[in-house]
Amino acid sequence: MSTQNSTCLFIEGGHKLSGEIKISGAKNAALPALAATILAPGEFLFKNMPWLLDVSTMLELLCRLGAHYDSLDDTLSVDTSVLEHYEASYELVTRMRASILVLGPLLARKGKARVALPGGCDIGKRPVNFHLKGLAALGAKYSLEKGYINVKAPRRLRGAEIIFDFPSVTATENIMMAAVLARGKTIIGNAAREPEVVFLGEMLNLMGAKIKGLGTENIVIEGVKELSPVEITIIPDRIEAGTYLMAPGLAGGELILTHVNPHHLSTVIAKLREIGLEIEEDGDKLRSRRKRSLKPTTVRTAPYPGFPTDLQAQIMALLSKASGTSVIVETVFENRFKHAEELRRMGADIVLEGQVAVVRGVKKLQAAPVKATDLRASASLVLAGLGADGVTEIAQINHLKRGYEALTEKLSKVGAKIWEAPCQAT
Ligand code: EPZ
């Protein structure tokens, strides 16, 4: 796609950071929480909802099903009293894969759903076989026609034991939302333990569900007849926080992040301290500054509580200026190194070998025109831009807007020279 007359993000490196950044509500908690409103007719109230492209896409999807929403001050209200439809179109799903999260709740509430099969994306094939296998185990019947998944539950879903090959985050969330209204008990084995999965389970329990084992690999759900709408506050975004924690490593200076949950970042904080960032916890605040030159390390991504794959691109940018050679192993997605090619354009020295990236630290990164390939890759380019000589131009920044609320404003406020303008590079 030509970058002519579209908007790019410009970052002039070399400006030390100083000040406070308020962390927003978590995108990956907000999306399943919005899908869960399908499970109970009535008005839900959400606080700390992040204003992101993906959130507005999910709200658009809910409206197409028949829901309404309104926002007043810092509260979003979603009313799902009447849901006449049960389809998520291909156009919507290609914009946001997380649309698949309406499958389970639609099946539970309406007994049917028609959702476009998400295609692959820039980080891998992204199949949904675990979702479908789990729904079938609960008694659903599904067929694939013209790129759509048609799922029906002729009778009420019934509880089952489902064991995932991999602790898939959205598959765990989808099955949990289908099982809460099923007849009998459901056990999800090898379940995802991410804080966003725990948050969804806690929201469902507030709605009247009976879920135990949240945060462990075995989730047990006793089906109930009906659920009620609730008011809930979205948990902080640990990936946004982890991204900003790394910024002083590239730009220098010091940042204080507020409205954070440090417990969700313990593995990340330990790794950043090992690299040489000084990170202090104080309640819901985290302070980060670069103590000395950055040390190389080994990073291996893993399901929670391991190092998050969603921070892999960002730590690659950080390690590209370490004083030595680092190794990054991506174990969650099969193709999540697209950002390496863009970082190389800025002078990073990265060799890729399958799931492994070898990052030889360089003294300087040079500004260059680069392009964002996916949400977290774009965040790694922003970090690299903060630590590069000159003005970096990042194209295709709609990826950023999907997952980072007010990034330009937040970074400008703490001294970064960052602005949006028409793209200049051909
Ligand atoms: C969620 O995606 C997140 N998205 C992703 O964040 C995150 O990277 C990922 O979990 C891993 O933490 C949301 O929560 C909306 P998975 P999800 O199912 O659920 C394979 C971001 O940047 N798999 O845990 O799609 C899959 O291919 C996004 O915010 C199957 O094989 O991830 C992958 O290799 C990017 N079959 C692995 O499991 C399935 O049916 C983990 O995927 C499902 C998944």
Boltz pocket constraint, residues with backbone or C-beta under 6 A from the ligand:
constraints:
  - pocket:
      binder: B
      contacts: [[A, 27], [A, 28], [A, 31], [A, 98], [A, 124], [A, 125], [A, 126], [A, 127], [A, 128], [A, 129], [A, 130], [A, 131], [A, 132], [A, 166], [A, 167], [A, 168], [A, 169], [A, 170], [A, 171], [A, 309], [A, 310], [A, 332], [A, 333], [A, 334], [A, 375], [A, 376], [A, 403]]
      max_distance: 6.0
